[in-house]
Amino acid sequence: MKKLFFSISATVLAVSAVVASTKAIDQDNFFRDIRPAHWSWNGSDLQTIEQIFTKIQKADGEREFAQYPDTILKYGPGNWTFEFGKIGDRYIERGEQEQEKGLNGSV
C-alpha cells in the first residue's frame, strides 16, 4: 500500500511533469508546460491540481523569473515543490491510515 501512495506522490511531485490548465490560469504565464491531459492521464484529480495552481499564481514572494508565478524561490507557500509536496504528504498519510485499518488496496 505504501508503494502505491509513494508512486502517486512521486507522480504528483515530479517537477518536470506537465501541469493542468484552467480557464482562470493562463498557460503562457507559467514557466512550466501546462497540459491538462497529461495530469488526468496520470490519475491526478484536475480540481486539486487547479487549486494548487491558483495558490501558486496568487502567492507572494521573490521569483526567479518575475513574469512567471511558478518560480517562487523560497520554499514555502506558493513554491512549486512545497505545494505539490503538501498533496503528496496527504496521500501518504491516507495510505498509512488505510494500512493501519488492514486495507491493502485489493478488492
Phi, psi and omega in degrees: 000317180300320181300319180300311182287330174293322179289325175297316180297318180298321178297315181293324185277347185301109182295330181280354181292156176278160187241157180282150181243148173233171177297328182283340183252119181274117182308323182290345181269358180253144179289319181276158180291134181243110176220106186302326184300324180294319179294315180296317180300326179275005174093008180284147174278114186296329178296318178296315179299317179298321178296320178298314182294327176295317177299315180297315184295324185270353186290149175262150176149161179291134181247147176298318176237110187305330184280351182245123182291339186265028179236031178298130185284314185285133178289120181161192182309130180094342177284136184309306183294320179300310184295318179287329177297322178300319179293315178301318179298322179298318180292322178297314179300316180297320178296319179295321178296318180292323178295320178298329179278355181089009178276131183243008178087354178267152182263000000 
